[in-house]
Amino acid sequence: MLIAISGSWRVINEEVKKDVEAAVRKIIKSDDGLVTGGALGVDYIATQVILKEGDVKKLKIFLPIKLDRFCEHFRNRAKEGVITEAQAEMLIKQLLAVQKINSDALNDDTPYEEANEESYFARNYSI
């Protein structure tokens, strides 16, 4: 079974981080798979646990747009001051690591060209 982890990227504190890590470790131990949306915050934390402690073959990341455009989108968000450059680059580094280890983990087969409300809604629906 695949279990989805989703949540905010705006409000992350140590308690949320620990809760997400514990939930993902429980998923790993149960032999289930994990689905995330490839974003900052909860998605990032969950994916990090899988990369460090789990099997990336049991990971599925749904992106709202193609990976290269998604990376560009986050770099633009950093330029706009919505996120930091460090946040953009750590997320991009993570997604590229997942792609390198298991390209099947990334699902960016989407008709959307830009990250917006519509493409994010479609991504969330897929999750």
LINGIGI-V542652 format. One record per residue. RES is the residue in one letter. SS is DSSP state (@ for helix, = for strand, . for the rest). D_LAST is the distance of its C-alpha to the last C-alpha in whole Angstrom. Layout:
# LINGIGI-V542652
res=[RES,RES]
ss=[SS,SS]
d_last=[D_LAST,D_LAST]
This chain:
# LINGIGI-V542652
res=[M,L,I,A,I,S,G,S,W,R,V,I,N,E,E,V,K,K,D,V,E,A,A,V,R,K,I,I,K,S,D,D,G,L,V,T,G,G,A,L,G,V,D,Y,I,A,T,Q,V,I,L,K,E,G,D,V,K,K,L,K,I,F,L,P,I,K,L,D,R,F,C,E,H,F,R,N,R,A,K,E,G,V,I,T,E,A,Q,A,E,M,L,I,K,Q,L,L,A,V,Q,K,I,N,S,D,A,L,N,D,D,T,P,Y,E,E,A,N,E,E,S,Y,F,A,R,N,Y,S,I]
ss=[.,=,=,=,.,.,.,.,.,.,.,.,.,@,@,@,@,@,@,@,@,@,@,@,@,@,@,@,@,.,.,.,=,=,=,=,.,.,.,.,.,@,@,@,@,@,@,@,@,@,@,@,@,.,.,@,@,@,=,=,=,=,.,.,.,.,@,@,@,@,@,@,@,@,@,@,@,@,@,.,.,.,.,.,@,@,@,@,@,@,@,@,@,@,@,@,@,@,@,@,@,.,@,@,@,=,=,.,.,.,.,.,.,.,.,.,@,@,@,@,@,@,@,@,@,@,.]
d_last=[13,10,9,7,9,9,12,15,17,20,21,21,24,25,24,21,21,23,20,17,19,21,17,16,20,19,16,18,21,20,19,15,12,10,7,7,7,11,13,16,16,14,12,15,17,14,15,18,19,17,19,22,22,20,19,17,17,14,12,9,8,7,10,11,14,16,16,20,19,17,20,22,20,20,24,25,23,25,28,28,28,24,24,26,27,27,23,22,24,22,19,20,22,19,17,20,21,17,18,22,21,18,18,15,13,12,10,12,13,13,16,16,19,18,16,16,15,14,12,11,10,9,6,5,5,4,0]
